[in-house]
Amino acid sequence: MSMLSSRSCRPNLRSAGLGAALLAMVLLSACGGHGGGETNPGQPPPTDTVTGTVTFKGAPLAGAQVLLYTTNSNYFFQTATSDADGTYRFTGLGTSGDVPSNWLIWAMKDGYGFYPSLPDGAGSASSANVVRRGCNNFLLGYNGGGVGLDVTGINYTSLINASLAQADFTAYDGSSPRVSLARTGQTTVYATGDDADRAQGVAWPAQRFVDNTDGTVTDQLTGLIWLQNAGALGPATWTQALAEVAALASGAGGLTDHSQAGAWRLPNLNELESLVAVAQSSPALPLGHPFTHVSNGIYWTSTGYTGIDWGAVDAWAIRFSDGSYINDGIANAEATASNGVWAVKGAGGGTVQLQATGLWDSSAAGDDGATQKGVHLTYPRWIDHGDGTTTDTVTGLVWMQQAGAISGNWAQALAAVNALQSGQCGLSDGSTAGTWRMPTRNELQSLADREQGNHADYFDNTFDYADGSLYQPAPFSGFAVSQYYWTSTTDAADTSQAWAVYSCDFGVYPRPRAGNGYALAVR
């Protein structure tokens, strides 16, 4: 788990190119002789190759560095640069030895984030799959170590006669983001420039929910299919909830959908959050929804809560009286507590697609780290434009980098963001007043990476290679630790409050609008 601990380190390379020392080849195993005097070493063991193409908006992308990292010994074995046709190639990957050679492959180029793909059947043929994971034994920039850098790439095992082709990468620069965020559902304007006033995000379908008359409900916004009876499974501990949902099948819980055990899952944090309608309370669900027996209490998600010591079994939950997040320290939400259980199935296909939470560590069968549902995160995720802004290649949103520059009560922070322009807060982007806005609840939450235990430190972290050369700059600067960041979304359960995100665990909590907080600006 990528947390502020010494549990894991992550790869660090020069952003402008790889040093010669880093490119040095290291033999993976001893030579194949049988002792002194051997004059016929025999046939050398077979090796594998990896080939692929890097593209941007369907066209070849030249000059991308593709990195081949051995997870057996934790070093970079080869690098390749995509040519004018966007192609790259690795050769000489060993297939002999007591332990199969395992590799992690990813791509980098300034101004882009990347996501890998594999041809159908590649996993069975060559033990290759797209993964998000960390690497080891590289110096980190946060006070000598601790914050994890997680890579989205291709995990590949060299087996005899299992060379890998079409190990491709797609580049993103924010102009064609992987996900589009939905509106929060707030329609009342409480102040100029707030959530309802700006109306950012994809509009909900005219008929959002469809009652399938078989005990299920389809959300046409996300494409997810939900158990209609939100009280059918009853309160349970987190591990019990995971098991009960995994065993759910037609004939139980009011289902006549012909589903079999294993079809259903406990929703991850982004999936359960997608049901929250911030304009409503008790419950915080869209008006006219067809669900039954919805509790105003707490419902589990499958997403582990990483703001604790590794090995603890805590998980995120959401309180449906108002939509507040619940973590391990509030309202007895430890995984040993009993909370509501809701079941979901499906993989999207609605008006919007939900992004994955980023969590890849798993502590129980069927949890978020094991299923990793949603649109996965790019790597690198952030583009630093050198003008005080950074683009998230997952959502396409552009953020002001100085995260500690704007603070005050909700009205003051909102006004400051509305008036923000180039020349202020480190900006040299040419923006004018009215360009920037305070993010909605959905927009600010989209920054979250649930593999991280402390987002404030993670966002402020610069990742360095061992010789001190820069590998990846921090996406933000001055991110306030243990502070609340305002959203432009008012709490419908108590309109004297607005939704805010706690900078460390990135949970969403209601805060009095008269209190103080920080604000990020987005456009």
Residue pairs with C-beta under 8 A, 6 or more apart in sequence:
1 7
1 8
1 148
1 304
1 306
1 310
1 361
1 451
1 453
2 8
2 10
2 134
2 147
2 148
2 149
2 150
2 306
2 451
2 452
2 453
2 458
3 146
3 148
3 306
3 307
3 310
3 452
3 453
3 454
4 142
4 146
4 147
4 453
4 454
4 457
5 146
5 309
5 310
5 453
6 145
6 146
7 148
7 310
8 134
8 136
8 148
9 134
9 135
9 136
9 137
9 138
9 139
9 140
9 145
9 148
10 134
10 135
10 136
10 138
10 140
10 148
10 149
10 150
10 151
10 463
11 67
11 69
11 76
11 135
11 138
11 149
11 151
11 471
12 138
12 139
12 140
12 149
12 463
12 464
12 465
12 466
12 471
12 472
13 22
13 65
13 67
13 76
13 108
13 465
13 471
14 22
14 465
14 469
14 470
14 471
15 108
15 110
15 470
15 471
15 472
15 473
16 110
17 65
18 65
18 76
18 79
19 465
19 467
19 469
22 76
22 465
23 76
23 78
23 79
25 77
25 78
26 73
26 75
26 77
28 70
28 72
28 73
28 77
28 94
28 97
28 101
29 94
29 96
29 97
31 41
32 41
32 42
32 44
32 45
32 96
33 41
45 94
45 95
45 96
46 95
46 96
46 160
46 161
47 91
47 92
47 93
47 94
47 95
47 158
48 93
48 94
48 95
48 126
48 158
48 159
48 162
48 163
48 164
49 89
49 90
49 91
49 92
49 93
49 163
49 164
50 68
50 89
50 90
50 93
50 103
50 105
50 156
50 163
50 164
50 165
50 167
51 87
51 88
51 89
51 90
51 163
51 164
51 165
51 166
51 167
52 66
52 87
52 88
52 165
52 166
52 167
52 168
52 169
53 60
53 82
53 85
53 86
53 87
53 88
53 166
53 168
53 169
54 60
54 61
54 64
54 66
54 82
54 86
54 87
54 88
54 107
54 114
54 168
54 169
54 170
54 171
55 61
55 86
55 168
55 169
55 170
55 171
56 112
56 170
56 171
56 172
56 173
57 176
59 86
60 82
60 84
60 85
60 86
60 87
61 82
61 86
61 109
61 112
61 171
62 82
62 83
62 84
62 85
62 86
63 81
63 82
63 109
64 81
64 82
64 86
64 88
64 107
64 108
64 109
64 112
64 114
64 169
64 171
65 79
65 80
65 81
65 107
65 108
65 109
66 79
66 80
66 81
66 82
66 88
66 90
66 105
66 106
66 107
66 169
67 76
67 79
67 105
67 106
67 107
67 108
68 76
68 77
68 78
68 79
68 80
68 90
68 93
68 103
68 104
68 105
69 75
69 76
69 77
69 103
69 104
69 105
69 106
69 135
70 76
70 77
70 101
70 102
70 103
71 102
71 103
71 104
71 135
71 136
71 155
72 99
72 101
72 102
74 135
74 136
74 137
75 137
77 93
77 103
78 90
78 92
80 88
80 89
80 90
81 88
82 88
82 107
90 105
93 101
93 103
93 158
94 101
94 158
95 101
95 158
95 159
95 160
95 162
100 127
100 157
100 158
100 159
101 157
101 158
102 155
102 156
102 157
102 158
103 154
103 155
103 156
103 157
103 158
104 131
104 133
104 135
104 151
104 153
104 154
104 155
104 156
105 116
105 153
105 154
105 156
105 167
106 114
106 116
106 151
106 152
106 153
106 154
106 169
106 379
107 114
107 116
107 153
107 169
107 171
108 114
108 380
109 171
111 173
111 383
112 171
112 172
112 173
112 380
112 383
112 393
113 171
113 172
113 173
113 378
113 379
113 380
113 381
113 382
113 383
113 393
113 394
114 152
114 169
114 170
114 171
114 172
114 378
114 379
114 380
115 152
115 169
115 170
115 172
115 178
115 376
115 378
115 379
116 130
116 152
116 153
116 154
116 167
116 168
116 169
116 170
117 130
117 166
117 168
117 169
117 170
118 128
118 129
118 130
118 154
118 164
118 166
118 167
118 168
119 165
119 166
122 128
122 129
122 164
122 166
122 167
123 129
125 162
126 156
126 157
126 159
126 162
126 163
126 164
127 156
127 157
127 159
127 162
128 154
128 155
128 156
128 157
128 164
128 167
129 154
129 155
130 152
130 153
130 154
130 155
130 376
131 152
131 153
131 154
131 155
131 360
132 150
132 151
132 152
132 358
132 360
132 372
132 376
132 377
132 379
132 451
133 150
133 151
133 153
133 155
133 360
134 148
134 149
134 150
134 151
135 149
135 151
138 465
138 466
139 145
139 464
139 465
139 466
140 146
140 147
140 148
140 149
140 461
140 463
140 464
141 147
141 461
141 462
141 463
141 464
141 474
142 457
142 460
142 461
142 462
146 457
147 452
147 454
147 457
147 458
147 461
147 463
148 451
148 452
148 458
149 463
149 472
150 358
150 360
150 379
150 449
150 451
151 379
152 376
152 377
152 378
152 379
153 379
154 164
154 167
156 164
156 167
172 178
172 378
172 393
172 394
173 383
173 391
173 393
174 383
174 391
174 392
174 393
174 396
174 397
174 398
175 396
176 396
177 392
177 393
177 394
177 395
177 396
177 397
178 355
178 375
178 378
178 393
178 394
178 395
179 352
179 353
179 354
179 355
179 375
179 394
179 395
179 446
180 201
180 202
180 352
180 353
180 395
180 396
181 200
181 201
181 202
181 352
181 395
181 397
181 442
181 443
181 446
182 201
182 202
182 204
182 221
182 222
182 274
182 351
182 352
182 442
183 199
183 200
183 201
183 202
183 203
183 204
183 440
183 442
184 195
184 201
184 277
184 278
184 279
184 440
184 441
184 442
184 489
185 204
185 277
185 278
185 279
185 280
185 286
186 195
186 196
186 278
186 279
186 440
186 489
186 490
186 492
187 196
187 279
188 196
188 279
188 490
189 196
189 197
190 196
190 490
190 495
191 197
191 410
191 411
191 414
192 414
192 418
193 414
193 415
193 417
193 418
193 437
193 438
193 488
194 414
194 438
194 488
194 489
194 490
195 278
195 440
195 441
195 487
195 488
195 489
195 490
198 437
198 440
198 488
200 437
200 440
200 443
201 440
201 442
201 443
202 221
202 351
202 352
204 221
204 286
204 351
205 220
205 221
205 350
205 351
207 220
208 219
208 220
208 221
208 286
208 289
209 217
209 218
209 219
209 220
209 286
209 288
209 289
209 290
209 291
210 217
210 218
210 220
211 217
211 228
211 290
212 218
212 225
212 257
214 255
214 256
214 257
215 227
215 228
215 229
215 253
215 254
215 255
215 256
215 257
216 225
216 226
216 227
216 228
216 255
216 257
217 225
217 226
217 227
217 228
217 289
217 290
217 291
218 224
218 225
218 226
218 346
219 225
219 226
219 274
219 275
219 350
220 350
220 351
221 274
221 350
221 351
221 352
222 271
222 274
222 348
222 350
222 351
222 352
222 353
222 354
223 346
223 347
223 348
223 349
223 350
223 353
224 267
224 271
224 274
224 344
224 345
224 346
224 348
224 350
224 354
225 344
225 345
225 346
226 275
226 291
226 342
226 343
226 344
227 233
227 248
227 253
227 254
227 255
227 264
227 342
227 343
227 344
228 254
228 290
228 291
228 292
229 253
229 254
229 291
229 292
229 293
230 291
230 292
230 293
230 294
230 295
230 299
230 340
230 342
231 292
231 293
231 294
231 295
231 340
232 252
232 253
232 254
232 293
233 241
233 244
233 245
233 248
233 253
233 341
233 342
233 343
234 341
235 338
235 339
235 340
235 341
236 244
236 300
236 338
236 339
236 341
237 335
237 336
237 337
237 338
238 300
238 313
238 315
238 335
238 336
238 339
238 364
239 313
239 335
239 364
241 266
241 300
241 339
241 341
242 266
242 302
242 364
242 365
242 366
242 367
243 365
243 366
244 341
245 264
245 265
245 266
245 341
245 343
245 366
246 261
246 262
246 264
246 265
246 365
246 366
247 261
248 255
248 259
248 261
248 263
248 264
248 343
249 255
249 259
249 260
249 261
249 263
249 264
250 256
250 257
250 258
250 259
250 260
253 343
259 345
263 345
264 343
264 344
264 345
265 302
265 343
265 344
265 345
265 366
265 371
265 373
266 300
266 301
266 302
266 341
266 342
266 343
266 344
266 366
266 367
267 301
267 302
267 342
267 343
267 344
268 301
268 302
268 303
268 356
268 357
268 359
268 368
268 371
268 373
268 374
269 301
269 303
269 316
269 318
269 325
269 357
269 368
269 450
270 354
270 355
270 356
270 357
270 374
271 301
271 344
271 354
271 373
271 374
272 299
272 301
272 318
272 342
273 318
273 445
273 508
274 354
275 285
276 284
276 285
276 318
276 320
276 323
277 284
277 285
277 286
277 287
277 323
278 284
278 323
278 441
278 489
278 490
278 491
278 492
278 499
279 492
280 286
280 287
280 492
281 321
281 322
281 323
281 492
281 493
282 296
282 321
282 322
282 493
283 294
283 295
283 296
283 320
283 321
284 320
284 321
284 322
284 323
284 492
284 493
285 291
285 294
285 320
294 320
295 320
295 340
296 319
296 320
296 321
297 319
297 320
297 321
297 339
297 340
298 317
298 318
298 319
298 320
298 326
298 331
298 333
298 339
298 340
299 317
299 318
299 320
299 339
299 340
299 341
299 342
300 315
300 317
300 339
300 340
300 341
300 342
301 315
301 316
301 317
301 318
301 368
302 315
302 366
302 367
302 368
302 371
303 315
303 316
303 357
303 359
303 367
303 368
303 450
304 313
304 314
304 315
304 316
304 359
304 361
304 363
304 367
304 368
304 369
304 450
305 314
305 315
305 316
305 327
305 328
305 505
306 359
306 361
306 450
306 451
306 452
306 453
306 505
307 327
307 328
307 453
307 454
307 504
307 505
308 314
308 328
308 453
312 328
313 334
313 335
313 336
313 363
313 364
314 327
314 328
314 333
314 334
314 335
315 328
315 333
315 335
315 367
316 325
316 326
316 327
316 450
316 507
317 325
317 326
317 327
317 333
317 339
318 324
318 325
318 326
319 325
319 326
319 331
320 340
321 493
322 491
322 492
322 493
322 494
322 510
323 499
323 508
324 508
324 509
324 510
325 507
325 508
325 509
326 333
326 507
327 333
327 505
327 507
328 334
333 339
347 373
348 354
348 374
348 375
353 374
353 375
354 373
354 374
354 375
355 374
355 375
355 376
355 377
355 394
355 395
355 446
356 372
356 373
356 374
356 375
356 376
356 377
357 368
357 374
357 448
357 449
357 450
358 377
358 448
358 449
358 450
358 451
358 452
359 368
359 369
359 372
359 450
359 451
360 369
360 372
360 451
361 369
361 451
362 368
362 369
362 370
363 369
364 370
368 450
375 394
377 394
377 449
378 393
378 394
380 393
380 472
381 392
381 393
381 394
381 475
382 390
382 391
382 392
382 393
382 475
383 390
383 391
383 393
384 390
384 401
384 473
384 475
385 391
385 429
387 427
387 428
387 429
388 400
388 401
388 402
388 425
388 426
388 427
388 428
388 429
389 398
389 399
389 400
389 401
389 427
389 429
390 398
390 399
390 401
390 475
390 476
391 397
391 398
391 399
392 398
392 399
392 446
392 447
394 446
395 443
395 446
397 439
397 443
397 446
397 522
397 523
398 522
398 523
399 447
399 475
399 476
399 520
399 521
399 522
400 420
400 425
400 426
400 427
400 436
400 520
400 521
400 522
401 426
401 475
401 476
401 477
402 425
402 426
402 476
402 477
402 478
403 459
403 460
403 476
403 477
403 478
403 479
403 480
403 485
403 518
403 520
404 477
404 478
404 479
404 480
404 518
405 424
405 425
405 426
405 478
406 413
406 416
406 417
406 420
406 425
406 518
406 519
406 520
406 521
407 413
407 480
407 516
407 517
407 518
407 519
408 416
408 516
408 517
408 519
409 513
409 514
409 515
409 516
409 517
410 486
410 498
410 511
410 513
410 514
410 515
410 517
411 513
413 438
413 486
413 517
413 518
413 519
414 438
414 486
414 488
414 519
416 519
417 436
417 437
417 438
417 519
417 521
418 433
418 434
418 436
418 437
418 438
419 433
420 427
420 431
420 433
420 435
420 436
420 521
421 427
421 431
421 432
421 433
421 435
421 436
422 428
422 429
422 430
422 431
422 432
425 521
426 477
431 523
435 523
436 521
436 522
436 523
437 488
437 521
437 522
437 523
438 486
438 487
438 488
438 519
438 520
438 521
438 522
439 487
439 488
439 520
439 521
439 522
440 487
440 488
440 489
441 487
441 489
441 499
441 508
443 487
443 522
444 485
444 487
444 501
444 520
444 522
445 501
445 506
445 508
447 455
447 459
447 506
448 455
448 506
449 455
449 458
452 458
453 505
454 481
454 504
454 505
455 479
455 503
455 504
455 505
455 506
456 479
456 480
456 481
456 482
456 483
456 503
456 504
457 479
457 481
457 504
459 474
459 475
459 476
459 479
460 474
460 476
460 477
460 478
460 479
461 474
462 470
462 472
462 473
462 474
463 471
463 472
464 470
464 471
465 471
476 520
479 503
480 503
480 518
481 503
481 504
482 502
482 503
482 504
483 502
483 503
483 517
483 518
484 500
484 501
484 502
484 503
484 509
484 511
484 515
484 517
484 518
485 500
485 501
485 502
485 503
485 517
485 518
485 519
485 520
486 498
486 500
486 511
486 517
486 518
486 519
487 498
487 499
487 500
487 501
487 508
488 498
489 498
489 499
490 497
490 498
490 499
490 513
491 497
491 498
491 499
491 510
493 510
494 510
496 512
496 513
496 514
497 510
497 511
497 512
497 513
498 510
498 511
498 513
499 508
499 509
499 510
499 511
500 508
500 509
500 510
500 511
500 517
501 507
501 508
501 509
502 509
503 518
511 517
